[in-house]
Amino acid sequence: MAHEHVRARRAAGVTLAWLGCAGLAVSMARAMTWEGGDDAPAGACVVSRISVDYDVDYVPGLGGYGVVATSLSDVPDDCAGREVAVTLHGADDAALAESRAPVTAPTTTVRVPGEPVPVEQLGGVSLALVTDGDAGPGTGLLPAG
């Protein structure tokens, strides 16, 4: 009789573990889709679709290379006209510089305000769309080309 209780507890434990994994899989699948429903349509403004690259130049004041701008590419059409906030982070996740600019599709270049960020201090970047509608003219937008 004691063996039956052990078997029942094992079966219950295995069942709970399986249900937990299934719940996690469903949760992850929802997180990868637009608002938990269908996949986001092509051109929908989804920040995770935007690619970020750094414009680096030699900065005599730094005695080395610095990030002078960020280049956003693969910008979805529905993001055009909104405003983006770009934050450059250090290795400790501290904000080193933040700038905002109106978004243009398919590319946007956002200038780093003030002094360029030394390349060796750069740990990462974060993007946030900070407006839902048309953004006004911004000082961080570089002309294309």
N, C-alpha and C positions, 0 to 999 in steps of 0.2 A: 504494500500500500504506500509506503514511503517513496518507492520508485515512481509510482504514478504521479505523485505531487511534484517530484523533480522534473519528470517529463512534461507535465502541464506547465510548470514555470518556464522551462526552456522553450516550449512552443510559444508561450505568451511573449517571452523576451525576443525570440526570432521574429514573431509577427509584428511587435512594436518597432523593432529595428527596421524591418522592411517597410512599414508604413512611414516611418520617419524619413527614410531615403526617398520614397516615392513623393512625399510632401516636399522635400527639398528640391527634387527634380522639377516638380510642377512650379514651385516658386521661382527657380532659376529660369525656366522657360518663359514665364510671364515677365520676368525682369528684362529679358532680351527682346521683348516685343514692345511695340508702341502702346502705351497705356494699358498693358495687360491683355489687349485684344489682338487684332490682326497685326501683321508686320506693318511698319510705317510705309506709306506709299512713297514712291520715288519722288524726290524733290522736297519732301517734308522736312521741316527745320528740326533736325535732331543733331545736337551738339557732338555726340560721339562719332558722327560720320565725318567731322572736320579733321583734316590732317594739319599738324603744326610743324613748322620748320623755323630755324633761327637764321637771321641775317647777321653775320659776324664780320667785323672789320677790325683792322689794326687801329688802336686808339693810343696815340702818343702819351696822353695824360695818364693812362693806365700802365704804359710800358708793356703792353701786350694786347691780346685780342679781347673784344667785348661784344656782347649782343646789343645791336643797335635797333633791331626791329624783329617782330615775329611775322612770319608769312603763313596765312591760313589758306589752305587749298581744299578742293572738293567741298566747297561751301554749298549746301543745298539751296536751291532757288528760293524756297519759302523763308530763308533767313535774311535775304536781301532787304535792306531798309531798317533792320533792327540795329541795336547797339550791342557791341561785344566788349566785355571786360577781360583783359588778358593779364594774368598775374604770373610773374617769373618768381620761382621759389628757389631758395638755397637748399643744400643737402639736409639741413635741419627742418625743412618745410617753412622756414620764415620767409615772408614776402620781401623780395628784393626790389621789385618795381611793379607798378600796376598802371595800365593805360587803357583807355576806352576809345572806340572808333565806330563809325557806322559800318555795317556789314555790306559788302558787295559780293555777288556771286559771279563766277565760281572761285574767285580769289580775293583776299583782303590782306593788306599789309598794315600792321599796327606798329608805329614808332615807339621805342622805349623813351619815356620822358626823362629829361635831365641827363645825368651821366649814364653811359652804357653800363651794363652789368658784366663784370669780368667773367669770362667763359669758365674759369676754374671754380667759380662760386656757384654756378648754375646747377641746380638739382632737379628742376622740373618746371612744368607750366600748367596752369589751369585756365579754363575758359568758362565764361558765364554769359549768357544772353541776358542783358539787363533791361531790355524794353520789349514790348510786344508789338509796337507800331513803328512808324517811321522815326528814325533817329535824325537829329539835327546835324549840321556840319560839325565835325570833330577835328581836333588838332592832331590826333594820332594817325590819321589816314595819310598814307603816302600815295602819290599818283602811280598808276601802273606803268611799268616799263623800267 
